């Protein structure tokens, strides 16, 4: 199962993600499709720009957890850095471009996979 999807999901540990759902490809793809990366990213960026360290910490933690559950390693890693910054009351603005890039890449990859699955 995992090998067939690696070409669409280069930033995801597909083997690990598939194992989390007992190698059920349809379920894994469904869960990836429900991962609202754009909304979570936008809300996190709003909190960063607003300087709300508590919100940054909570939203980064939520994004990190969702990404980790689906083995989306790049977004998880960026969210972890932002969460640490929030906890230390340090601006995470420096991570916004990296977060945007990771989110866009993940959204595009999931869209390509979904399109390939329905074709």
C-alpha positions as CSV (number, residue, x, y, z in Angstrom):
1,X,0.0,0.0,0.0
2,X,2.5,2.6,1.1
3,X,4.8,2.3,-1.9
4,X,2.1,3.3,-4.3
5,X,1.5,6.6,-2.5
6,X,5.1,7.8,-1.8
7,X,5.3,9.6,-5.2
8,X,2.4,11.8,-4.2
9,X,3.4,12.3,-0.5
10,X,7.2,13.0,-0.4
11,X,6.9,15.0,2.9
12,X,5.0,12.2,4.7
13,X,6.3,9.1,6.2
14,X,3.7,7.0,4.3
15,X,4.9,3.7,5.8
16,X,4.4,4.9,9.4
17,X,1.1,6.7,8.5
18,X,-0.3,3.5,6.9
19,X,0.8,1.4,9.8
20,X,-1.2,3.7,12.1
21,X,-4.4,2.6,10.3
22,X,-3.5,-1.1,10.0
23,X,-2.4,-0.5,6.3
24,X,-6.0,0.5,5.3
25,X,-5.2,2.7,2.3
26,X,-8.7,4.0,1.9
27,X,-8.9,5.1,5.5
28,X,-5.5,6.7,5.4
29,X,-6.4,8.7,2.3
30,X,-9.7,9.7,3.9
31,X,-8.0,10.9,7.0
32,X,-5.4,12.9,5.0
33,X,-8.3,14.5,3.1
34,X,-9.9,15.6,6.3
35,X,-6.8,17.2,7.6
36,X,-7.6,20.9,7.4
37,X,-4.1,22.1,7.1
38,X,-5.0,25.4,5.6
39,X,-7.4,26.5,8.3
40,X,-5.1,25.3,11.1
41,X,-2.1,27.1,9.5
42,X,-4.0,30.3,8.9
43,X,-5.3,30.4,12.5
44,X,-1.7,29.7,13.8
45,X,-0.3,32.5,11.6
46,X,-3.0,34.9,12.9
47,X,-2.0,34.0,16.5
48,X,1.7,34.6,15.7
49,X,1.1,37.9,14.0
50,X,-1.2,38.9,16.9
51,X,1.5,38.1,19.4
52,X,-0.8,35.9,21.4
53,X,1.7,33.4,22.9
54,X,-0.9,31.3,24.6
55,X,-2.9,30.9,21.4
56,X,0.4,30.2,19.4
57,X,1.3,27.5,21.8
58,X,-2.1,25.8,21.7
59,X,-2.6,26.1,18.0
60,X,0.9,24.9,17.2
61,X,0.4,22.0,19.6
62,X,-2.9,21.0,17.8
63,X,-1.3,21.2,14.4
64,X,1.7,19.3,15.6
65,X,-0.5,16.5,17.0
66,X,-2.7,16.3,13.9
67,X,0.4,16.1,11.7
68,X,2.1,13.6,13.8
69,X,-1.0,11.3,13.8
70,X,-0.9,11.3,10.0
71,X,3.0,11.1,9.9
72,X,3.2,14.5,8.1
73,X,6.8,15.0,9.3
74,X,7.6,18.4,7.8
75,X,4.6,20.2,9.1
76,X,5.0,18.5,12.5
77,X,8.5,19.7,12.8
78,X,7.7,23.3,12.0
79,X,4.7,23.2,14.4
80,X,7.0,21.9,17.1
81,X,9.4,24.8,16.6
82,X,6.6,27.3,16.8
83,X,5.1,25.6,19.9
84,X,8.4,25.9,21.6
85,X,8.6,29.6,20.7
86,X,5.1,30.2,22.0
87,X,6.0,28.5,25.3
88,X,9.1,30.6,25.7
89,X,7.1,33.8,24.7
90,X,9.4,34.4,21.8
91,X,8.0,35.5,18.4
92,X,7.6,32.7,15.9
93,X,7.3,35.1,13.0
94,X,10.5,33.8,11.6
95,X,8.8,30.4,11.0
96,X,5.8,31.8,9.0
97,X,7.5,31.3,5.6
98,X,8.5,27.8,6.4
99,X,5.1,27.0,7.8
100,X,3.4,28.4,4.6
101,X,5.7,26.4,2.4
102,X,5.1,23.2,4.2
103,X,1.4,23.7,4.4
104,X,1.1,24.5,0.7
105,X,3.3,21.5,-0.3
106,X,1.1,19.2,1.9
107,X,-2.2,20.5,0.6
108,X,-1.0,20.1,-3.0
109,X,0.3,16.6,-2.4
110,X,-3.0,15.6,-0.8
111,X,-4.9,17.1,-3.7
112,X,-2.8,15.2,-6.2
113,X,-3.3,11.9,-4.3
114,X,-7.0,12.5,-4.0
115,X,-7.2,13.2,-7.8
116,X,-5.2,10.1,-8.6
117,X,-7.5,8.0,-6.4
118,X,-10.7,9.2,-8.1
119,X,-9.3,9.0,-11.6
